Amino acid sequence: MVFDFLKRAPGAEKAAVVAVPEAKASANAAGFVAEAQASAHAGGFVTEAKASATGRVVAFGSSGRVAWSPRDAVSLARSGFQGNPIGFRAVKLIAEAAAALPLVLQDAERRYETHPVLDLIRRPNGVQGRAELFEAVYGHLLLSGNAYIEAVPGVGALPGELHVLRSDRMALVPGADGWPVAYDYTVSGRTHRFSMSAEQLPICHIKTFHPQDDHYGFSPMQAAAVALDVHTSASAWSKALLDNAARPSGAIVYKGADGQSHLTNDQYDRLLSEMESHHQGAKNAGRPMLLEGGLDWKPMGFSPSDMELHQTKQAAAREIAIAFGVPPMLMGIPGDATYANYQEANRAFYRLTVLPLVQRVAAGVSHWLSGFTGEAVELRPDLDQIPALAVERDQQWARVGAADFLTPAEKRALLGLPRLPEAGVVEDGEA
């Protein structure tokens, strides 16, 4: 509430007239009014201008502080993915690598070569294939920490189509017990509600771990937000330096006759015109300069802060890559990029970043689709078809194959393979 009723009466030195509108003299403001009247009678503060009492506090608290970009999902996607090459490359690298992994469908007894779930995953809708659908899922998980898949009813038990919904448009509606009872999807002021009370859930919500939120996930983009701001600001600073030729390459000092140090207006305009037409731009790079009439050239170099800016930018790029779980050398960030190190980095990237993400999403989608069919089937990444893990898989197959104390069933379990059917039993669709 802003009070604008303190006014010193004209010509009054010892007394002041205090006008208190009845509309503003509420019970909550009674104490403040009494204090204001006492201050006015005592020759205290009187002002004509309207101002908030917190203005000085806000100005003091924000003075000299760093201005960070907004931390909501839309702003982070715009600044960290669309406006930053490191964030863009990290998200694309993970999402494309994860979407390219082959998936197998199996249960406790067998691995399927053909199955309605595989057909749905292979062509989830009329405009997307498996890779496009899962790339969108992984992208939303990395950008916002949440991914939403919609099931469009079909003619059979399984959904007819699967669609990925934008996470920034989705809002979870919790029930009295805290569990989601609906999801609201809002576009241009229009909202569609997906009820979660049915037996077959229309929305599959996949989220990452968030220590302070019960309903939404925490994205790597949020963890890398500060490094993204530093990297983007460093790029803007470098662009400004380039616009100014990286730094004034030198200064022209005029020492005229008889100690004069000022050019006339005509001389200044002529010198400026010659500099712009003959010594600026890429086509004039390296052209010698002819100085006359007391002009002298003083070269300039880069300051230490300008030289350290590139190192700061590289450090911010490394922090962004680390937040996403991508080895810096895979992002093209300078470092120890030997061939052996690159192989190890690529193997660690798949083992520590891509596989956990794919396993999380595949498990969530499998459990969700099982509610439609009633079958306990599971989607898994086929580790034997990942080139980056070929050496590890060969070693594991050799170790398990040489273990004579293990039964064939135990060996298959260690290798992630389903059990063999009993003798004389042939299952339809069995691999």
N, C-alpha and C positions, 0 to 999 in steps of 0.2 A: 504494500500500500504506500502510495506517495502522498505526503501531506504538503500542501502548498497554501498555507493559510497564515504563515508568520510574516508580518509586514510591520515595519516600524512606522509609526504615525509621522507625517511631515512636521518638522520643527520640534518634535518631542525629544528631549535629551534624557530625561530621567524616567520617563514612562513610555510605554509602547502599547499600542492598541492591537489586540490579538483577536482576529475574526475567525471563529470556528463554525463552519457550516454544520447545520444539524444533521445532514445526511452522513457526514463523516465522523460525527462524535458518537461512535459506537462504544459499547462496553469494553471491547477488546483494546480500543485506542485510548481509553480514559487515562491510563498511566502516562502514556506518551504525551497527551495533551497537557496534563498537569505539569509535567517536566518542561515542556516547551513554553508554557505561560510563565513559569518561574524564571526561565532563562531570558525570556523577552523583557520582563519587568526589571531584571537585573542588568539590562543593557547587553544581553547575549546576542547570539547569532540571529541575523535577519537577512533573508535573500529573496530576490525576485525570480531567480531562475529555478526551473524544475530539474532535479537531479536525484538519482537513486543513492541511498545511503551506502550501498555496497559498491558503488563505482570505484572509489579509491582502493578498496580491497581487491577487486577484480583486476584493476590496472596494475597494482603491485604484484599480484600473484602471477599474472601472465607476462609481465615485462621481462624480456630477455630469454624467454623459453623457446624451445624448438617447436616448430609447427609440424606435427605429424599428420599423415593422411588419415582419412576415416577408416575405421576397422570393421565396417559392415561388409557382408558378402559381396554386394554389388560393387562397392568402391574398391575392395581388394581385387576382385576379378578384373576390373577396369585398369587399375594401376599396376597390379602385380603380374597379370597374365597378358592383357592386351597392350600394356605400356612398358613392359620390361622384358628384354630379350632373355635374361637368365631365368626368370620365373616362367616365361613362355616355354622355353626349351626344356626345363625340368618337368613341367606338367606333360608336355607332349611326349617326352622320352619315356616317362613312366606309363602313361596311358596307352601309348601305341605298343610298347613292349608287353604290357599286361594283356591287352586285347588280342595280341597275336599268338598268345600261348594256346596250344590245342587243348581242348577239354574232352574228358572221357566221362561216360555215365556208367555207374555200376552200383550194385547193392552188395549185400554180404555174400551172395552166392555166385554172381557172374558179372561180366562186363558186357554191355550192350553195344552192338554195332548199329542196330536200328531201333528207334524208340520214338514215340510221339514227342517226348521232351526234347530229344535231340533235333527233331524236325522243327520244333518251335524255336529252339535256340539258333538253329542254322538260318532261319528266315523269320525273325520276330515280327516284322511288319512289312508293309508293301514297299517301303523306301529305304529300309536299313537291313544290313546283314548282321551276322554275329559280331564281327569286328567293330562295326560302327556303333552298335548298341552298347557294347561293353566299353568302348573307348569313351563314350559319353558318360557312362556310369563312373568309371575311374576318374574322369576329368572333374566331375562334380564333387566326388569325394575329396580330391586334392585341393579344389578351390574353396569349398565351403564345409567340408567334413560330413556332408549328407548327400545321399543319392536316393532318388525315388523312382520306382518302376511301376507303371500302371498296367493292370491286366484288363484287356478288353474282352468281354464275354464272347465265346465262340459257340459252335454247334455241339461240341463234345464237352468232356469234363475239363480239359485244359483250356486256358484262355485262347481266343482266336488270334490275338496280337499282343505284343508287349511294346510299351512306349516309355522312354525316359522323360520325366518331367523336370523342369527347371527348379533347382532347390531354392532360388531366391523368391519364387512365387508360392512356395508351399508353406503352410503354417499348421503345426500340430495342435489339436484340440484335446487337452487332457481331461479325463473323467474325474470323478470324486476320489477314486483310488490312485490317481496319478498316472494310470496307463492311458494310452491314446484311445479315444473313442471315435475320432474322425480326423480327416485332413482337409484343410481348405486350400483350394488352388485358385489364386486370384490373378486375373489378367484384365487390365484396363478398367478397373472398377467392378468387374463382374466376377463373382465367386462361385465355384462349384465345390460342393462338399462330398467327400468320399467317406461313407460310413464304414467303420471298422467293427461293427457289431455282427456282421454276417459270418457264417461259417467259413466261407471262402473270401479271404481278404483281398480287396481290390488294389491295395498299395503295398509294395515291398519297400520298407524304409531301411536302408543300410547306412550306418553311421560309424564314425571313428570314436575313439575314447575321448571323453571330455571330463576333466576332474570336477568341474563346477556347474555342469548342466546335465539334467536328468533326461532331456528330450532331444537335444541336438549334439552333433559331433564337433570336434575341434580339428581344424584343417592345418596342414603344414604352411599354407599361405599366411595364416594368422601368426604362426610362430616366427615366420620370416619377415613380418611386416616392417620391422625397424631396419633390417638389412636392405629390404627393397626400397625403402625411402632413401637410405644413404646412397645406394647404387643409382637410383633414378636422379637424385640431386647431383651426384658426381657427373653423370652423363650430361645433365643440363648445364653444369658449370663448364664442362669441356666444350660443349657446343657454343657457349658464350665466348670462350677463349678463342675458338676457331673463327667465330664471326669477327673477332677483333685481331685476327692474324696470330692467335695464340698468346700474344702479348705484344705491345708495341716493340717492334724489332729494334728501334732506336729513337733518338730524339734529334731534331735539327735545331742547333743553337745558333742564334744570330748575334754576331758581334760587329756592329757597324763602325763606321769611322768616327773618331773623336769620342769613343766610349758609348755611342748610342746602342741601345739594346731593344728597340722597338721597330717593327716594320710598319710602313704606311699601309693603309687599307688596300691600295692597289697592289702593293708588293705581296701582302698576305694572300689576297685573292688569287693572284697569279701563281704563287708557290703552291697553294692548296689545289688549284686546278691541274697543275703539272703533276703533282703527286698522285692525284686520283686517276689521271689519264695515262700516265706513263710508268707508275711504280706500284700499283695495287692490282690485285687479282692474279689468277693462276697464269694467265698469258704473259704477265710482266715479271714473273718470278726470276730472280737472278740478274735482272737488267741493272747495269751500273748507273749510278746517280752522278750527275754533274752539278756541283755546287759552285756558286759564285756570289760575289758581293758580301763577303764576311760570314757566309753560312758554314757551319761545321757540323759533322755527323758524330753523335755519341751512341755507340751500340748498347743494347740492353740484353740481358739474359733472363732465364727463368728464375723465379724465387724458389727457395726451398719448399715452401708450401705448395707451389704449383707442381714441383717435381714429385712430392709425396701424394698428390691427388690420385695419380694412377695406381699407386699401391693401396690406397684406401678403397678405391673402386674394386680392385681385385680381391681384397679382404672381404668386402661386402658380398661379392659374387660367390666366394667360397662359403660364406655363412648361409646364403640362400640355397646352394647346392646341398649343404649338410642338413638343413632343415627338411628338405625333401628326400633325403637318403640317396642322393646321386653322387658318386665319386666325382670330384671336381675335374679330373682329367677327361671324363666322358663328356663334360660340358664345354671342353675347349679352353678351360682356365689354365694358364701357364703353371707348370709344375714338373715333377719327375715323370714325364710321359714316355717312358721306354716301352718297348713292345711287351716285355714280360709284365711290367706293372699294369699295362692296359688290360691284358688278359685277366690278371687277378682282380682288377677293379671291375671289369665286366662280370666276372663270376660272382663277386661280392654284391654287385648291384642286383643281379637276379635272385641270389640267395636271400639277401637281407631286406630288399625293398619290393621287388616285383612279386615273388612267390607269396609272401604273407598277405599282400593286397589281393591277389587272385584267389587265394584260399578263403579269405574272409568273404569276398563277394560271391564266390561259387557256393559256399556253404549257405549263405543267406538266401540266394536264389533257389537252391535245391530244397531247402526246408519250406520255403514259400510255395513252390510249385507242388510239393508233396501234399499240401493241403487240398489241392484240386483233384489229384489222382488217387490219393490214399496209398500210394506206393512209397516205400522207404528207399528211394533212389538218391544218389549223391553225385553231383558234378565235381570233378577233380581235374587239376592240371596234369597233363601227361608229361611227367618229368623226363621220360626217355626220349622225347622229341624236342628238347630244348638244347640247341647247340652249345650254349654257354655252359651248360652243366654236363656235357657229354663225358668229360674226363672223370668227374666225380661219380657219375652213374656207372661208368665202366669199372671203376675201382670197387664200388659197392657190389656190383654184380659178381665180380671176381671173388671178393671176400665172402659173400653169402654162398656162392657156389662151392667154395672150398671148405665150407663148414660142414664136416661129415656128421657132426653130432646133432644137426638140425634135420627135422623131417621136411619133406617137400612142401607140406602145408605151411610150416613155420617159415620156410624160405620165401614162399609167395607172399606171406603176410608182411615180412620185413621189406620186401620190394614194392609193397603197395598194390599187389595183384589180388584179385578175388580167388576164392577157393575153387579147386577143380571139382566138377560134378562127379557124382558117384558113377562107378562103372555101369554101363548099359543105359544110363539116363542121358537123354539129349534134350536140351532146352531150346525153345524158339528164340532166335535173336542172340544166341550165346556166341561170344567171341572165342 
